[in-house]
Amino acid sequence: MSTVLYEALGVRPIVNAAGPLTRLGGMPLAPEVAAAMAEAARACVRIDELQEAAGRYLAEVTGAEGGYVTAGAAAGLTLAAAACIAGLDVAAMDRLPDTTGLRHEIVIQRAHLTAYTHALRLAGARLVEVGYLGYPGQGATWPWQIESAITARTAAVAYSAGDAPGSVPLPEVARLAHRHGLPVIVDAAAALPPAENLRRFLAEGADLVALSGGKAIGGPQASGILVGRRDLIESVALQHQDMDVHPETWPWRDRYLATGRLAGPPHHGIGRAMKVGREEIVGLVVALRRFLGSDHAAACAAQRARLQKIVDALRDAQGVQAGFAPEADDGHRHPVVIVRLDEATLGRSVEAIVNELLEGDPPVGVSQQFLHQRAIGVVASTLRPGEEDVVAARLRHVLRAGA
Ligand SMILES: *Cc1c(COP(=O)(O)O)cnc(C)c1O
């Protein structure tokens, strides 16, 4: 919990009430996760072996054939695309992101485009967008639109987990893709909790699923999970690991060279630039074990009680209306408080208040996902014990409550 290091660097730690956002440093790690990372930091280990051991665990808890620890869900998407494009073709691995002459198109419903689909393109893929957005209704994709976009150039179909009204659901997308022999890549980065979602997308037909390690799982900020089909996970490993190897001494020589499955060891692939250290691999496994062993309903209830203190503290504030977001209030997802601000009464914009909080002392990060409603969001999953009182006090101060 020491912040001495940050202070020596002239950097102030923040109180993070925004959730596990990468730009705010993710989330504080549980002591046992931090301890596991510190222990891993002390001794070297063969990364291929450690990845395989971690992969077996990831496969076991997700029901997948194989698993891999990535540098985050975004890196997982890039690796997934690379695996779908190159398979076990060493020459193709060597060429990416140059996909000239390779099957490299990834079909995606427009409603599933996010800021993270860039990560798919990073491998050299071209996104082929299908479906409508907007009028009439909330947008729609028809199964035939996906099907008609599939050609000899298609390498995969991508799917983003989450609410996208009108889009073709995953089981149907998977049936359709599989009919054409194509794998489905699912971005499930932020789909936890509920913990059942660790298995759900694979059960619904996904071939590769990318999850964040540093969000609800509580693993290292720069960690992620990629699980799915054995051959695709093999391709991921071959394109991700350090490949400064000699054929005669490569630990996987029997598996790939003696059997003739590969023409030779691949060189550093596209994933080499997204390497994962032993600390992240170990930290992720320990965090996931902890996540699976925890009582999520109780954790959500505890977060709710902490957030209630913030709601109560703002009760008398002029131009401020704080309450729980109903959409996240199903007892399984992390509760969120929405603080609606009357900008005329407060004499400042919501954005100015967000900035004041982050630039104040101590800096407090709040969620900006409700800015379009002229509101800020407050989350407890990333608060350390007692920090809810700091958030309440800073909000009261900045909003001039009781002034
Ligand atoms: C957070 C997020 C990502 C990126 O996850 P990292 O683990 O930070 O790389 C990708 N997709 C979605 C939908 C996300 O919410």
PDBQT file of the ligand as one rigid body, heavy atoms in Angstrom, charges set to zero:
ROOT
HETATM    1  C1  LIG A 501     -11.375  -2.990 -21.641  1.00  0.00    +0.000 C 
HETATM    2  C2  LIG A 501     -11.820  -3.524 -22.944  1.00  0.00    +0.000 A 
HETATM    3  C3  LIG A 501     -10.897  -4.029 -23.865  1.00  0.00    +0.000 A 
HETATM    4  C4  LIG A 501      -9.411  -3.968 -23.642  1.00  0.00    +0.000 C 
HETATM    5  O1  LIG A 501      -9.016  -4.740 -22.550  1.00  0.00    +0.000 OA
HETATM    6  P1  LIG A 501      -7.521  -4.690 -22.010  1.00  0.00    +0.000 P 
HETATM    7  O2  LIG A 501      -7.447  -5.872 -21.108  1.00  0.00    +0.000 OA
HETATM    8  O3  LIG A 501      -7.360  -3.384 -21.317  1.00  0.00    +0.000 OA
HETATM    9  O4  LIG A 501      -6.616  -4.807 -23.182  1.00  0.00    +0.000 OA
HETATM   10  C5  LIG A 501     -11.377  -4.572 -25.042  1.00  0.00    +0.000 A 
HETATM   11  N1  LIG A 501     -12.703  -4.610 -25.312  1.00  0.00    +0.000 NA
HETATM   12  C6  LIG A 501     -13.628  -4.129 -24.450  1.00  0.00    +0.000 A 
HETATM   13  C7  LIG A 501     -15.068  -4.212 -24.806  1.00  0.00    +0.000 C 
HETATM   14  C8  LIG A 501     -13.221  -3.561 -23.235  1.00  0.00    +0.000 A 
HETATM   15  O5  LIG A 501     -14.127  -3.078 -22.389  1.00  0.00    +0.000 OA
ENDROOT
TORSDOF 0
